[in-house]
Amino acid sequence: MPVIDDPAQFNEEELYVDLRATVGLPLFLKCEGFNFAGSIKMKAATEMVDAAERDGLLRPGSVLVESSSGNLGVALSIIAAHRGHRFLCITDVRCNQPTIRMMRALGSQVHVVREPTAHGGLLGARLAYVRRLCAADDRYVWLDQHSNRGNWRAHFRTTAPAVARRFPDLDVLFVGAGTTGTLMGCARWFWQWRRRVRIVAVDSVGSVTFGGPAGPRLIPGLGAGVRPPLLDTSYIDDVVHVRESDAVEVCRRLARRGFLFGGSTGTVVSGADQWLARHGRRGLTAVAIAPDLGERYLDTVYRDGWPPSEQTAHEPMAVMARTG
């Protein structure tokens, strides 16, 4: 085991779960939740803060500010605490309460947005709040994960090459679409290295990322009420939209076999299951990215009666061929 003096120095990069043995799905799940932040967002947070420090954006008296549905906020809270920065997270009512408590325990301030904008929903309201804050006070340094190139570069440097090393004959990679940092970093890496890998984006029904109609969503992390500036659909081969009720069922199915994953992972696995059912399961080497673990979702995804049925009455899942 390594010996570290910085929480950002540890991340388990090589752990996969073979879902054939647990739920009969020919899919390898790359587990990204084994670091001190408990999610894949530690990679992007480290990349973006490192760049802000190198570029001299963070000065004495500066306050980091970021819009986050939760996981990036935790990662930034850890890094800020270790490096002596102040941090303010702007989140919304969908953020899990354990996540909010964790950020505050690490010394961060948390502001919860409760009212959506007419166009952009809760994400739009969060972004508008950050913009007003930065316009009023130049102490605030906004990393802006939604447009920060460090977001996708973190996965270009780490996540994609790690998958390629472990699975040199990879046929298809399933990646959830939130800010699209993980998605674009992986897609750009495989494109640059001319690896013949099909990139499938998995999104939530109700997200506008790929042009669908906006709708209610309760699971934080995937989907967006505003199209992510980082997204370039020319790198993506297919898109699968997953209903939240299906994502919850997959999470609980995995939990019954001893694997407690977060809502984003349930969404990605559900999307992979649906795509593989349509395109054939035999002979393909398939990997999906699992962004986090499930402990922070005990009051939501793993609570009986959640989500309320009226919140999940969405359109059926749709698969969209190459969007380029």
FIZA-623576 format. One line per field, with one value per residue (C-alpha): residue number from 1; x, y, z. Coordinates in Angstrom, 1 decimal. Layout:
N
n: NUM	... .
x: X	... .
y: Y	... .
z: Z	... .
This chain:
324
n: 1	2	3	4	5	6	7	8	9	10	11	12	13	14	15	16	17	18	19	20	21	22	23	24	25	26	27	28	29	30	31	32	33	34	35	36	37	38	39	40	41	42	43	44	45	46	47	48	49	50	51	52	53	54	55	56	57	58	59	60	61	62	63	64	65	66	67	68	69	70	71	72	73	74	75	76	77	78	79	80	81	82	83	84	85	86	87	88	89	90	91	92	93	94	95	96	97	98	99	100	101	102	103	104	105	106	107	108	109	110	111	112	113	114	115	116	117	118	119	120	121	122	123	124	125	126	127	128	129	130	131	132	133	134	135	136	137	138	139	140	141	142	143	144	145	146	147	148	149	150	151	152	153	154	155	156	157	158	159	160	161	162	163	164	165	166	167	168	169	170	171	172	173	174	175	176	177	178	179	180	181	182	183	184	185	186	187	188	189	190	191	192	193	194	195	196	197	198	199	200	201	202	203	204	205	206	207	208	209	210	211	212	213	214	215	216	217	218	219	220	221	222	223	224	225	226	227	228	229	230	231	232	233	234	235	236	237	238	239	240	241	242	243	244	245	246	247	248	249	250	251	252	253	254	255	256	257	258	259	260	261	262	263	264	265	266	267	268	269	270	271	272	273	274	275	276	277	278	279	280	281	282	283	284	285	286	287	288	289	290	291	292	293	294	295	296	297	298	299	300	301	302	303	304	305	306	307	308	309	310	311	312	313	314	315	316	317	318	319	320	321	322	323	324 .
x: 0.0	1.2	2.2	0.7	0.6	-2.0	-5.5	-5.4	-2.4	-4.5	-7.0	-7.6	-7.4	-7.4	-10.5	-13.3	-16.4	-17.3	-21.1	-21.5	-21.2	-23.5	-26.3	-25.6	-24.5	-21.4	-20.0	-16.9	-17.6	-14.7	-15.0	-14.0	-15.2	-12.1	-10.4	-10.8	-13.6	-15.5	-16.0	-14.4	-14.7	-11.4	-9.6	-11.2	-11.0	-7.3	-6.6	-8.6	-7.2	-3.7	-4.2	-5.7	-2.7	-0.2	-1.9	-1.9	-5.7	-5.7	-4.1	-4.1	-7.7	-9.2	-12.3	-12.9	-16.5	-18.2	-21.6	-21.9	-24.6	-22.4	-19.5	-17.2	-18.1	-16.8	-13.6	-13.0	-13.7	-11.0	-8.4	-9.3	-9.0	-5.6	-4.2	-5.6	-8.1	-11.6	-14.3	-18.0	-20.1	-23.3	-25.6	-29.4	-32.2	-31.3	-28.0	-27.9	-27.9	-24.9	-22.9	-23.8	-22.8	-19.6	-18.6	-19.4	-17.4	-14.4	-14.8	-16.5	-19.5	-22.6	-25.4	-28.4	-30.4	-34.1	-35.9	-35.2	-35.0	-37.6	-35.0	-32.1	-33.8	-31.9	-28.6	-29.4	-30.2	-27.0	-24.9	-26.7	-26.0	-22.3	-22.1	-23.8	-21.5	-18.3	-19.6	-20.1	-16.8	-13.5	-12.3	-14.2	-12.4	-14.9	-13.3	-16.5	-16.4	-19.0	-16.5	-13.1	-10.9	-9.2	-12.4	-12.0	-8.2	-8.1	-9.8	-7.7	-4.6	-5.9	-9.2	-9.1	-5.5	-6.2	-9.2	-7.1	-4.3	-6.6	-8.7	-6.6	-9.4	-12.2	-15.2	-17.5	-17.2	-20.3	-19.8	-22.4	-23.1	-23.2	-20.8	-19.5	-15.9	-15.4	-17.2	-15.2	-11.8	-12.3	-13.8	-11.0	-8.3	-9.6	-10.1	-6.6	-5.0	-7.1	-8.5	-11.6	-13.8	-17.5	-18.2	-21.8	-23.0	-25.6	-27.9	-31.0	-34.5	-35.4	-31.9	-31.4	-27.8	-28.5	-31.4	-34.2	-37.1	-36.4	-38.1	-38.0	-34.9	-34.0	-30.8	-27.8	-24.7	-26.0	-28.1	-28.3	-30.8	-28.3	-26.3	-22.7	-20.2	-17.6	-19.8	-18.7	-21.0	-18.7	-16.7	-19.8	-21.2	-24.5	-26.6	-28.9	-31.5	-32.4	-35.5	-34.6	-36.9	-34.8	-31.6	-33.0	-33.9	-30.4	-28.9	-31.0	-30.4	-26.7	-27.1	-28.9	-25.6	-23.4	-22.4	-23.7	-23.2	-24.5	-27.4	-25.1	-23.7	-27.2	-28.0	-24.9	-25.4	-29.0	-28.1	-25.4	-27.9	-30.3	-27.7	-26.2	-29.7	-30.2	-26.8	-26.0	-24.1	-22.0	-18.3	-18.1	-15.7	-17.7	-16.7	-18.8	-17.5	-19.0	-18.5	-19.2	-20.4	-23.8	-23.4	-24.5	-27.7	-29.2	-31.9	-32.8	-32.0	-32.1	-35.1	-38.4	-40.9	-38.2	-38.4	-42.1	-43.8	-44.9	-41.3	-40.4	-43.3	-40.9	-40.9	-39.5	-35.8	-34.4	-31.2	-29.8	-27.2	-24.1	-24.9	-21.9 .
y: 0.0	3.5	6.0	9.5	12.9	14.4	12.9	13.6	11.2	8.1	6.7	3.0	2.9	-0.8	-2.2	-3.7	-5.7	-8.5	-8.2	-11.6	-13.4	-11.0	-10.0	-11.9	-8.9	-9.1	-5.9	-4.9	-2.0	0.3	1.4	5.0	5.5	4.3	7.5	10.0	11.9	8.7	9.4	10.0	13.7	13.7	13.5	16.6	18.5	17.9	18.9	22.1	23.3	22.5	24.6	27.5	27.5	27.3	30.2	32.4	32.6	31.5	34.2	34.9	35.8	34.0	31.9	28.9	28.7	25.9	24.7	21.0	18.4	17.0	14.8	17.5	19.6	16.9	16.5	20.3	20.4	17.8	19.6	23.0	21.7	20.2	23.1	25.9	27.4	28.6	26.9	27.7	25.0	26.1	23.1	22.5	20.6	17.3	17.1	14.3	15.4	13.2	15.0	18.4	17.4	16.0	19.2	21.2	18.8	19.5	23.2	24.3	26.6	25.3	27.3	25.3	26.7	25.8	27.5	26.5	29.0	28.8	27.7	25.8	24.4	24.0	23.9	27.1	28.7	27.5	28.9	32.2	32.5	31.8	34.4	37.1	36.2	36.5	39.8	41.3	40.2	39.5	37.3	34.4	32.1	30.0	26.9	26.2	22.5	22.8	24.5	24.0	21.9	20.5	18.5	16.4	16.5	14.6	11.6	11.9	11.5	8.9	7.1	6.3	5.0	2.9	1.2	0.7	-0.9	-3.4	-4.1	-3.8	-5.5	-3.2	-2.9	-0.5	2.0	3.3	6.7	8.7	12.3	15.0	17.8	15.4	15.8	12.0	11.3	13.8	12.9	9.2	9.8	12.1	9.7	6.7	8.9	10.4	6.9	5.5	2.8	1.2	1.6	2.5	5.3	5.2	8.1	7.4	10.2	10.5	11.0	14.6	15.9	18.4	17.4	15.7	17.8	16.0	17.8	18.9	16.9	16.3	14.5	13.6	11.6	14.0	13.7	12.7	14.8	18.5	21.3	23.3	21.8	21.3	23.5	20.7	18.4	17.6	15.0	14.2	12.0	10.0	6.9	6.4	7.9	6.0	7.7	6.0	6.5	7.1	4.3	1.9	3.3	2.8	-0.8	-1.6	-0.1	-2.2	-5.3	-4.8	-4.2	-7.5	-9.1	-7.1	-4.2	-0.8	1.8	5.3	6.5	7.5	4.0	2.5	4.8	3.8	0.1	0.3	2.1	-0.5	-3.3	-1.8	-1.0	-4.5	-6.1	-4.2	-4.7	-8.2	-9.3	-12.1	-11.6	-8.0	-6.7	-3.9	-1.6	1.0	3.7	3.6	7.2	6.6	4.3	4.1	5.2	8.7	7.5	5.5	8.2	8.3	5.6	2.8	4.1	2.3	4.5	6.6	8.2	9.3	7.7	11.1	12.1	9.1	9.1	9.9	9.0	5.5	5.0	6.0	5.1	7.7	6.6	8.7	12.2	13.8 .
z: 0.0	-0.7	2.0	1.3	2.8	0.5	0.1	-3.7	-4.0	-3.6	-6.2	-6.9	-10.7	-11.5	-9.8	-12.0	-11.2	-13.6	-13.8	-15.5	-12.2	-10.3	-12.5	-15.7	-17.7	-20.0	-18.7	-16.7	-14.3	-13.6	-10.0	-9.5	-5.9	-4.0	-3.1	-0.2	-2.1	-2.8	-6.5	-9.9	-9.3	-7.4	-10.7	-12.2	-9.0	-8.7	-12.3	-12.1	-8.8	-9.9	-13.0	-11.1	-8.7	-11.6	-13.4	-10.3	-10.1	-6.5	-4.3	-0.6	0.3	-2.7	-2.3	-4.5	-5.7	-7.8	-8.8	-8.0	-7.5	-4.8	-5.7	-7.1	-4.1	-1.8	-3.8	-3.8	-0.1	0.5	-1.7	-0.3	3.3	2.6	0.8	2.9	0.5	1.3	-0.7	-1.3	-3.0	-4.8	-4.9	-5.1	-3.3	-5.1	-3.4	-0.8	2.8	3.7	1.0	2.3	5.8	4.5	2.8	5.9	8.1	5.8	6.5	3.3	3.0	1.2	-0.4	-1.5	-4.5	-4.1	-7.1	-10.7	-13.5	-16.3	-18.8	-17.3	-14.2	-11.0	-12.8	-14.5	-11.2	-9.6	-12.5	-12.3	-8.6	-9.1	-11.9	-9.7	-6.8	-9.0	-10.5	-7.1	-5.4	-7.2	-4.3	-5.8	-8.2	-10.2	-11.7	-13.8	-14.2	-17.0	-19.4	-17.7	-20.1	-17.1	-16.4	-19.5	-19.5	-16.2	-17.8	-21.0	-18.8	-16.4	-16.9	-20.6	-20.8	-17.6	-19.3	-22.5	-20.6	-18.9	-21.9	-25.1	-27.1	-25.8	-28.1	-26.4	-23.5	-21.6	-19.9	-18.0	-19.2	-16.6	-17.2	-19.9	-18.6	-18.2	-21.4	-23.5	-22.0	-22.7	-26.2	-27.2	-26.0	-27.9	-31.0	-30.8	-30.5	-33.3	-31.0	-32.6	-29.6	-29.7	-27.2	-25.8	-23.7	-21.1	-20.0	-17.9	-19.3	-18.7	-19.4	-22.3	-22.9	-26.3	-27.3	-25.5	-23.7	-20.1	-17.4	-13.7	-12.4	-8.8	-9.0	-8.9	-11.0	-14.5	-16.8	-17.1	-17.5	-19.6	-22.5	-21.3	-23.1	-23.0	-25.1	-28.7	-30.1	-33.1	-30.7	-29.6	-31.4	-29.5	-26.8	-24.4	-22.2	-19.0	-16.8	-13.1	-12.1	-14.1	-12.6	-9.1	-9.9	-11.2	-8.0	-5.8	-7.9	-7.5	-3.8	-3.4	-4.7	-2.3	-4.5	-3.2	-6.0	-6.5	-8.7	-11.5	-11.7	-11.8	-14.7	-16.6	-16.0	-17.0	-20.2	-21.0	-20.4	-22.8	-25.5	-25.3	-25.6	-28.8	-30.3	-29.2	-26.1	-27.5	-28.4	-27.2	-24.6	-22.8	-20.0	-18.1	-15.8	-12.2	-10.9	-7.2	-4.4	-2.7	0.9	0.2	-1.4	1.5	2.1	-1.6	-4.1	-1.4	0.5	-0.1	-2.0	-3.7	-6.2	-6.1	-9.0	-10.4	-10.8	-13.0	-15.5	-18.4	-22.0	-22.9	-23.2	-26.6	-28.4	-30.8	-33.4	-34.1	-33.3	-35.1 .
